[in-house]
Amino acid sequence: MNVAHHSSYAVWMEIARTDMLRRDGTSYAKLEEQGTYFVVARMSIRYRKPAKYDDDLTVRCWIDTCSGAKLDHAYEIKRGNDLIATAETTLVCVNKNGNIQPIPGGAVN
């Protein structure tokens, strides 16, 4: 079928989130050194067109809302000008024991 597996989208979204953190001057490794961890609590993907093997895709990611211990991201996945998928994730901030904690100042911009 030459179509990318649906699970690939979650990986592409994670790469976009980590790249966004790096552009903002931090990384998941730095956050974890400080005892701050983010876990995915919810993910929703709306597939609009199939992504195919070897497609040159662009994944745009941004923070939609950030409050308390919750961080919502939104995504657009495109092939050129064609919108392939839209998606949302909710991440929750936890400590090293897995207990929910408020997002520390400076952890996200």
ZAKOL-604322 format. One line per field, with one value per atom (N, C-alpha, C): residue in one letter; atom name; x, y, z. Coordinates in steps of 0.02 Angstrom, whole numbers, always signed. Atoms other than C-alpha are relative to their C-alpha. Layout:
<sites>
residuo <- (a; ...) .
atomo <- (CA; ...) .
u <- (X; ...) .
v <- (Y; ...) .
w <- (Z; ...) .
</sites>
This chain:
<sites>
residuo <- (m; m; m; n; n; n; v; v; v; a; a; a; h; h; h; h; h; h; s; s; s; s; s; s; y; y; y; a; a; a; v; v; v; w; w; w; m; m; m; e; e; e; i; i; i; a; a; a; r; r; r; t; t; t; d; d; d; m; m; m; l; l; l; r; r; r; r; r; r; d; d; d; g; g; g; t; t; t; s; s; s; y; y; y; a; a; a; k; k; k; l; l; l; e; e; e; e; e; e; q; q; q; g; g; g; t; t; t; y; y; y; f; f; f; v; v; v; v; v; v; a; a; a; r; r; r; m; m; m; s; s; s; i; i; i; r; r; r; y; y; y; r; r; r; k; k; k; p; p; p; a; a; a; k; k; k; y; y; y; d; d; d; d; d; d; d; d; d; l; l; l; t; t; t; v; v; v; r; r; r; c; c; c; w; w; w; i; i; i; d; d; d; t; t; t; c; c; c; s; s; s; g; g; g; a; a; a; k; k; k; l; l; l; d; d; d; h; h; h; a; a; a; y; y; y; e; e; e; i; i; i; k; k; k; r; r; r; g; g; g; n; n; n; d; d; d; l; l; l; i; i; i; a; a; a; t; t; t; a; a; a; e; e; e; t; t; t; t; t; t; l; l; l; v; v; v; c; c; c; v; v; v; n; n; n; k; k; k; n; n; n; g; g; g; n; n; n; i; i; i; q; q; q; p; p; p; i; i; i; p; p; p; g; g; g; g; g; g; a; a; a; v; v; v; n; n; n) .
atomo <- (N; CA; C; N; CA; C; N; CA; C; N; CA; C; N; CA; C; N; CA; C; N; CA; C; N; CA; C; N; CA; C; N; CA; C; N; CA; C; N; CA; C; N; CA; C; N; CA; C; N; CA; C; N; CA; C; N; CA; C; N; CA; C; N; CA; C; N; CA; C; N; CA; C; N; CA; C; N; CA; C; N; CA; C; N; CA; C; N; CA; C; N; CA; C; N; CA; C; N; CA; C; N; CA; C; N; CA; C; N; CA; C; N; CA; C; N; CA; C; N; CA; C; N; CA; C; N; CA; C; N; CA; C; N; CA; C; N; CA; C; N; CA; C; N; CA; C; N; CA; C; N; CA; C; N; CA; C; N; CA; C; N; CA; C; N; CA; C; N; CA; C; N; CA; C; N; CA; C; N; CA; C; N; CA; C; N; CA; C; N; CA; C; N; CA; C; N; CA; C; N; CA; C; N; CA; C; N; CA; C; N; CA; C; N; CA; C; N; CA; C; N; CA; C; N; CA; C; N; CA; C; N; CA; C; N; CA; C; N; CA; C; N; CA; C; N; CA; C; N; CA; C; N; CA; C; N; CA; C; N; CA; C; N; CA; C; N; CA; C; N; CA; C; N; CA; C; N; CA; C; N; CA; C; N; CA; C; N; CA; C; N; CA; C; N; CA; C; N; CA; C; N; CA; C; N; CA; C; N; CA; C; N; CA; C; N; CA; C; N; CA; C; N; CA; C; N; CA; C; N; CA; C; N; CA; C; N; CA; C; N; CA; C; N; CA; C; N; CA; C; N; CA; C; N; CA; C; N; CA; C; N; CA; C; N; CA; C; N; CA; C; N; CA; C; N; CA; C; N; CA; C) .
u <- (+41; +0; +43; -44; +150; -23; +26; +64; +35; -33; +152; -49; +41; +86; -25; +30; -30; +41; -40; +88; +59; -56; +222; -16; +19; +123; +18; -17; +147; +75; -73; +336; +18; -14; +338; -20; +22; +241; +49; -49; +363; +64; -60; +510; -12; +16; +424; -1; +0; +396; +70; -68; +577; +40; -33; +639; -22; +25; +528; +34; -35; +605; +71; -70; +781; +4; +1; +738; -11; +13; +677; +56; -59; +846; +2; -3; +809; -8; +9; +787; -34; +30; +697; +53; -54; +866; +12; -10; +890; -58; +58; +713; +1; -2; +735; +55; -52; +898; -27; +30; +792; -60; +56; +662; -67; +62; +533; -9; +15; +453; -68; +64; +313; -23; +29; +200; -61; +57; +72; -62; +62; -102; -55; +52; -203; +31; -23; -172; -59; +53; -293; +30; -26; -249; -57; +50; -362; +38; -33; -296; -42; +37; -344; +18; -26; -236; +55; -53; -116; +70; -72; +69; +29; -29; +170; +74; -71; +342; +41; -46; +481; -31; +28; +363; +45; -35; +450; -53; +53; +337; +28; -15; +337; -50; +43; +270; +7; +1; +222; -32; +23; +201; +1; +1; +151; -38; +36; +91; -66; +68; -96; -19; +12; -120; +49; -45; -12; -26; +25; -83; +7; -8; -48; +50; -43; +22; -11; +21; -52; +28; -29; +26; -33; +34; -77; +39; -33; +10; -49; +37; -67; +50; -45; +7; -35; +20; -8; +55; -47; +74; -17; +11; +97; +51; -44; +169; -7; +6; +207; -56; +57; +45; -59; +55; -63; +0; +8; -127; -14; +6; -101; -38; +32; -157; +4; -3; -197; -3; -2; -170; +5; -8; -172; +27; -21; -83; -8; -2; -101; +55; -53; +56; -12; +6; +55; +69; -65; +203; -1; -5; +258; +72; -67; +404; +29; -33; +525; -39; +41; +399; -66; +60; +263; -59; +54; +162; -7; +14; +80; +28; -27; +168; -12; +7; +146; +61; -55; +251; +43; -43; +402; +10; -15; +436; +63; -57; +554; +4; -2; +517; -24; +26; +418; -9; +9; +408; -62) .
v <- (-61; +0; +63; -57; +115; +56; -49; +203; -8; +2; +249; -26; +29; +153; +56; -52; +254; +15; -12; +232; +47; -45; +332; +72; -69; +492; +19; -14; +480; +13; -10; +465; +68; -65; +615; +57; -51; +715; +7; -3; +670; +34; -33; +722; +76; -71; +889; +34; -28; +917; +8; -5; +880; +52; -53; +991; +69; -64; +1132; +18; -12; +1113; +23; -18; +1121; +71; -69; +1279; +51; -45; +1355; -2; -2; +1317; -52; +52; +1162; -68; +67; +974; -42; +46; +829; -25; +23; +772; +51; -53; +940; +2; -1; +937; -59; +59; +760; +5; -12; +810; +42; -44; +938; -34; +36; +806; +14; -16; +862; -48; +49; +731; +17; -9; +744; -66; +62; +597; +18; -12; +589; -31; +23; +578; -9; +3; +601; +16; -13; +595; -10; +5; +628; +19; -12; +617; -5; +0; +662; -9; +16; +578; +27; -31; +678; -29; +31; +604; -48; +47; +457; +30; -13; +488; -62; +57; +378; -6; +12; +301; +52; -49; +426; +68; -68; +576; +47; -53; +737; +39; -29; +790; +54; -52; +944; -7; +3; +932; +65; -63; +1097; -15; +13; +1092; +65; -59; +1227; -16; +8; +1244; +37; -28; +1272; +31; -26; +1291; -31; +24; +1274; +28; -22; +1279; -55; +49; +1195; -53; +56; +1024; -25; +23; +1011; +43; -34; +1054; -30; +22; +1044; +24; -16; +1037; -12; +11; +1053; -11; +19; +987; +5; +7; +1001; -39; +40; +870; +12; -18; +924; -33; +19; +861; +57; -61; +1022; +43; -38; +1121; -44; +47; +965; -16; +18; +944; -74; +73; +760; -19; +16; +762; +60; -46; +870; -43; +40; +814; +44; -33; +862; -51; +41; +794; +40; -28; +827; -36; +27; +803; +23; -16; +799; -1; -6; +852; -43; +43; +723; +3; +5; +700; -69; +65; +553; -60; +54; +451; -9; +4; +480; +38; -40; +599; +65; -62; +746; +59; -61; +911; +58; -58; +1089; +6; -12; +1134; +56; -52; +1228; +58; -59; +1404; -11; +8; +1406; -67; +66; +1225; +2; -10; +1280; +74; -71; +1443; +9) .
w <- (+0; +0; +0; +1; +19; +47; -47; +166; +67; -65; +328; +53; -53; +479; +46; -42; +592; +63; -61; +742; -14; +17; +649; +18; -14; +678; +72; -70; +867; +8; -2; +841; -30; +32; +723; +47; -47; +852; +58; -55; +991; -23; +26; +882; -5; +5; +848; +69; -68; +1036; +27; -26; +1080; -38; +39; +938; +24; -25; +1003; +66; -64; +1177; -12; +15; +1104; -27; +27; +1006; +55; -56; +1169; +52; -43; +1250; +55; -51; +1352; -34; +26; +1331; +53; -49; +1411; +49; -45; +1482; +55; -50; +1570; +50; -44; +1637; +49; -43; +1703; +53; -50; +1790; +57; -51; +1883; +34; -31; +1930; -31; +35; +1802; -58; +53; +1689; -29; +33; +1562; -28; +27; +1521; -42; +43; +1383; +33; -32; +1460; -52; +52; +1300; -67; +68; +1113; -47; +50; +971; -68; +67; +787; -50; +54; +641; -66; +63; +484; -58; +54; +330; -69; +61; +191; +20; -19; +192; -11; +9; +220; -31; +35; +105; +16; -11; +121; -38; +29; +86; -13; +4; +95; +39; -36; +145; +39; -41; +289; +45; -48; +398; +57; -58; +575; +38; -37; +654; +68; -69; +844; +39; -43; +966; +64; -63; +1145; -6; +4; +1146; +67; -67; +1334; +49; -53; +1488; +66; -65; +1664; +51; -53; +1828; -17; +16; +1789; -72; +66; +1613; -56; +58; +1446; -63; +61; +1285; -61; +64; +1115; -57; +62; +943; -56; +55; +780; -67; +69; +593; -35; +39; +483; -73; +71; +302; -46; +56; +140; -49; +39; +49; +29; -23; +59; +20; -16; +85; +75; -71; +263; +5; -7; +306; +63; -64; +488; +46; -56; +637; +63; -61; +815; +61; -65; +998; +50; -56; +1150; +64; -67; +1335; +38; -42; +1439; +71; -71; +1628; +31; -34; +1734; +63; -59; +1863; +27; -29; +1982; -12; +13; +1984; +27; -27; +2085; -39; +40; +1955; +28; -29; +2064; -38; +36; +1977; +40; -31; +2011; -48; +44; +1946; -46; +46; +1795; +29; -29; +1864; -47; +41; +1804; -41; +44; +1656; -35; +31; +1608; -72; +69; +1454; -12; +19; +1360; -42) .
</sites>
